[in-house]
Amino acid sequence: MIAGFSFARRLNRHRPMPPPPSRFEIALSWLGLPVYVWQGLGVRRRTHRMAPPPNPGWRQWAGSGKPLRLLVIGDSSAAGVGVATIEESFAGQLPRLLNERCRRPVSVLITGMNSATSGQIRDHVVPHIEPRDFDYIALNIGTNDAKNFHRGNRFCAEFGTLLYAMRARFPGATIIWAGVLDMAHVPALPWPLNRILGIRARLIDTNGKRLCRERGVLAPEPEWRIIRENFSADGFHASAAGYREWAENLATYILELENGAR
C-alpha cells in the first residue's frame, strides 16, 4: 500500500485531477440535458462506430518464478475498442509489459464489454467468470455511467455493489479501478457537450474513488496525457499509443506493489 500511495502522489505532481463538481455545476449539467441530447446525436451520426478486436479470452506469457494472474474487466477500454488487435490494447500490453519487466509467468483473462455500465458488468459479466485466484484485477468502468447521465446515487448503488460482488468472488485479488477520464478534453466532443460530460465524469470519478476507499479497492491517479495521439481515429477511445501509456503506468504501479509486499 505504501508503494502505491507514493506512486499516486508522484503522478499528482505531474497532472492534478480536476476538483469534484460543485452542486451548481451538477445542476448546470442537468439544465444542459437538451444540448447533450442534440449534440450527442450529432456526434453519434458523424463518428465511425468501432468494434472491439477479436478476444481470445485467456492469454499467457512464459517465465520463471511465481505466476502473476490478471483479470482485465470492464467496458470498451477493457475490450480494446480503438485498435485493430488485442495485442495493441490495454489488456494485451499490460501483461506483456509485466512479463518483460519481472520475467515471471503472466496470464490474463480479458472480459471487456463494449458500452457496458457498472450495473451491467455486475449482473451479466462477474457471475459468469470462474472464481480463479487472480492476483490483480484491472477494473475499467464508469465512462458509460457518466456518458449515459446516470445520477450519482444510481452510480453509487451499482458501482458499490459491483465492488462487493468482485471482492466476494475474488477475495484474494487486489482490485485496481482506473477511474474516469475528464471528458472535457476528449477530441470527439464539441463545446459545450464536452463541458457537460466533463461535469458528469468528475461526479462519477469522485463518487467512485470514495467507494473504493471505503471498500478496499485501489484507485491511483493515472498519468495519462489527454493528447490527440493518445486517441484513436474516433477521437473517443484510446489508440495503441494511448493504451501503451496507460499500461506502462499501471505495470509500474503493480510492480511497486509487488516489491512493497515482499
C-alpha positions in Angstrom: 0.0 0.0 0.0 2.9 2.4 0.8 4.4 1.9 -2.7 1.0 2.6 -4.3 0.5 5.7 -2.3 3.9 7.1 -3.1 3.3 6.4 -6.8 -0.1 8.1 -6.8 1.5 11.2 -5.1 4.2 11.3 -7.7 1.7 11.3 -10.5 -0.4 14.0 -8.9 2.6 16.4 -9.2 2.6 15.9 -12.9 -1.2 16.4 -13.6 -3.6 17.5 -10.9 -7.0 15.9 -11.2 -9.9 18.4 -11.7 -11.8 19.1 -8.5 -15.1 17.4 -7.7 -18.1 19.3 -9.3 -20.0 21.7 -7.2 -23.7 21.5 -6.7 -24.1 24.4 -9.1 -22.1 22.6 -11.8 -24.2 19.4 -11.3 -27.4 21.5 -11.6 -26.0 23.2 -14.7 -25.3 19.8 -16.3 -28.9 18.9 -15.9 -30.0 22.2 -17.4 -27.8 21.3 -20.4 -29.5 18.0 -20.9 -31.3 19.1 -24.1 -27.9 20.3 -25.5 -26.4 16.9 -24.5 -29.2 15.0 -26.4 -28.9 17.3 -29.5 -25.2 17.4 -29.8 -24.8 13.8 -28.7 -27.0 12.6 -31.5 -24.9 14.6 -34.0 -21.6 13.1 -32.7 -23.1 9.7 -32.9 -24.1 10.2 -36.5 -20.7 11.6 -37.5 -18.5 9.2 -35.6 -17.4 5.8 -37.0 -18.5 3.1 -34.7 -15.5 0.9 -33.8 -15.8 -2.7 -32.9 -13.5 -4.4 -30.3 -10.7 -6.6 -31.7 -11.0 -10.4 -31.6 -10.6 -11.5 -28.0 -9.0 -14.9 -27.3 -10.0 -14.8 -23.6 -7.0 -16.2 -21.8 -3.5 -15.2 -22.8 -0.2 -16.4 -21.3 3.5 -15.4 -21.3 6.2 -17.8 -20.1 8.7 -17.0 -17.4 10.3 -18.3 -14.2 9.1 -17.9 -10.6 5.6 -17.4 -9.1 3.0 -16.8 -11.8 1.2 -13.5 -11.9 -2.5 -13.8 -12.8 -4.5 -10.8 -14.1 -8.1 -10.1 -14.9 -9.0 -7.2 -17.1 -12.7 -6.4 -16.8 -14.9 -3.5 -17.8 -16.2 -1.5 -20.8 -14.8 -0.8 -24.2 -11.4 0.2 -22.8 -11.0 -3.3 -21.4 -12.3 -4.8 -24.7 -9.7 -2.8 -26.7 -12.0 -0.7 -28.8 -9.9 1.8 -30.8 -7.2 -0.7 -32.0 -7.1 -3.5 -34.6 -5.7 -6.3 -32.5 -5.9 -7.3 -28.9 -2.0 -7.1 -28.7 -2.3 -3.3 -29.1 -4.9 -2.9 -26.5 -4.5 -2.1 -22.8 -5.3 -5.7 -21.9 -2.8 -7.0 -24.4 0.0 -4.6 -23.5 -0.2 -4.7 -19.7 0.6 -8.4 -19.1 3.3 -8.3 -21.8 5.0 -5.4 -20.0 4.8 -7.1 -16.7 6.3 -10.2 -18.1 9.1 -8.2 -19.7 9.9 -6.4 -16.5 9.7 -9.1 -13.9 10.4 -12.2 -16.1 7.7 -14.1 -14.3 4.9 -16.2 -16.0 2.0 -13.9 -16.6 -1.6 -14.8 -17.6 -4.6 -12.6 -18.3 -8.3 -13.1 -18.7 -9.9 -10.3 -20.8 -13.6 -9.7 -20.2 -14.3 -6.3 -21.7 -17.7 -5.5 -23.0 -18.4 -2.5 -25.3 -20.7 0.2 -23.9 -21.0 -1.6 -20.5 -22.0 0.2 -17.3 -21.2 -0.7 -13.8 -24.6 -2.4 -13.3 -24.2 -4.5 -16.4 -20.8 -5.7 -15.5 -22.1 -6.6 -12.0 -25.1 -8.5 -13.3 -24.0 -10.0 -16.6 -20.2 -10.5 -16.5 -18.9 -11.1 -13.0 -21.3 -14.0 -12.2 -20.0 -15.9 -15.3 -16.3 -15.6 -14.6 -14.8 -18.7 -13.0 -13.6 -17.7 -9.4 -9.9 -18.3 -10.0 -7.1 -17.0 -7.8 -6.3 -13.7 -9.6 -3.5 -11.6 -8.1 -4.7 -8.3 -9.7 -7.9 -7.1 -11.3 -7.8 -4.1 -13.6 -11.3 -2.6 -13.4 -12.1 -0.2 -16.2 -15.6 1.1 -15.8 -17.5 4.3 -15.3 -17.2 6.2 -18.6 -20.6 4.9 -19.8 -22.2 5.6 -16.5 -21.1 9.3 -17.0 -22.0 9.3 -20.7 -25.4 7.9 -20.0 -26.1 10.6 -17.4 -26.5 8.2 -14.5 -27.3 10.0 -11.3 -24.8 10.0 -8.5 -27.0 7.8 -6.3 -27.6 5.3 -9.1 -23.9 5.0 -9.8 -23.0 4.6 -6.2 -25.6 1.8 -5.8 -24.4 -0.1 -9.0 -20.7 0.6 -8.7 -20.7 -0.1 -5.0 -22.4 -3.4 -5.3 -20.1 -4.3 -8.2 -17.1 -3.8 -5.9 -18.8 -6.0 -3.3 -19.6 -8.7 -5.9 -16.0 -8.7 -7.1 -14.5 -8.9 -3.6 -16.8 -11.8 -2.7 -16.0 -13.7 -5.9 -12.2 -13.0 -6.0 -11.3 -12.5 -2.3 -7.5 -12.8 -2.8 -7.2 -10.3 -5.6 -6.0 -6.7 -5.4 -8.6 -4.7 -7.4 -7.4 -1.5 -9.1 -10.0 0.9 -10.5 -8.9 3.1 -13.5 -11.2 6.0 -12.6 -13.0 8.1 -15.3 -11.3 10.3 -17.8 -12.2 14.0 -17.7 -14.3 14.2 -20.8 -14.0 18.0 -21.0 -10.9 17.5 -23.2 -11.9 14.5 -25.3 -11.3 15.4 -29.0 -14.6 13.9 -30.3 -16.8 16.1 -28.2 -17.7 19.6 -29.3 -18.3 22.5 -26.9 -20.5 22.7 -24.8 -21.1 18.9 -24.8 -17.6 18.3 -23.6 -18.1 20.6 -20.6 -21.4 19.0 -19.7 -19.9 15.5 -19.9 -16.8 16.7 -18.1 -19.0 17.6 -15.1 -20.7 14.2 -15.2 -17.3 12.4 -15.5 -16.0 14.3 -12.4 -19.1 13.4 -10.5 -18.7 9.7 -11.3 -14.9 9.8 -10.6 -15.4 11.5 -7.2 -18.1 9.0 -6.1 -16.1 6.0 -7.4 -12.9 7.0 -5.6 -14.8 7.4 -2.3 -16.4 4.0 -2.7 -13.0 2.5 -3.5 -11.5 3.9 -0.3 -14.5 2.5 1.7 -14.3 -1.0 0.2 -10.7 -1.7 0.0 -10.1 -1.1 -3.7 -7.1 0.9 -5.0 -7.8 3.9 -7.2 -4.4 5.6 -8.1 -4.5 8.8 -10.2 -3.3 7.8 -13.7 -0.6 9.7 -15.5 -2.4 9.5 -18.8 -1.9 12.5 -21.1 -5.0 13.8 -22.9 -3.3 14.5 -26.2 -4.5 13.8 -29.7 -2.1 10.9 -30.4 -3.4 9.0 -27.4 -6.8 8.8 -29.0 -7.9 6.5 -31.9 -9.5 7.7 -35.2 -12.9 8.2 -33.5 -11.4 10.8 -31.1 -13.0 9.0 -28.1 -11.3 5.6 -27.5 -7.6 5.2 -26.9 -5.1 4.5 -29.7 -2.3 1.9 -29.4 0.0 4.6 -28.1 -2.6 5.7 -25.5 -3.2 2.1 -24.4 0.5 1.6 -24.1 1.0 4.7 -21.9 -1.9 3.6 -19.7 -0.5 0.0 -19.5 3.1 1.2 -18.8 1.9 3.3 -15.8 -0.2 0.5 -14.4 2.6 -2.0 -14.8 4.9 0.2 -12.8 2.2 0.6 -10.1 1.7 -3.2 -9.9 5.4 -3.9 -9.7 5.8 -1.3 -6.9 3.0 -3.1 -5.0 4.8 -6.4 -5.6 8.1 -5.0 -4.4 6.4 -3.5 -1.3 4.8 -6.8 -0.5 8.0 -8.8 -0.4 
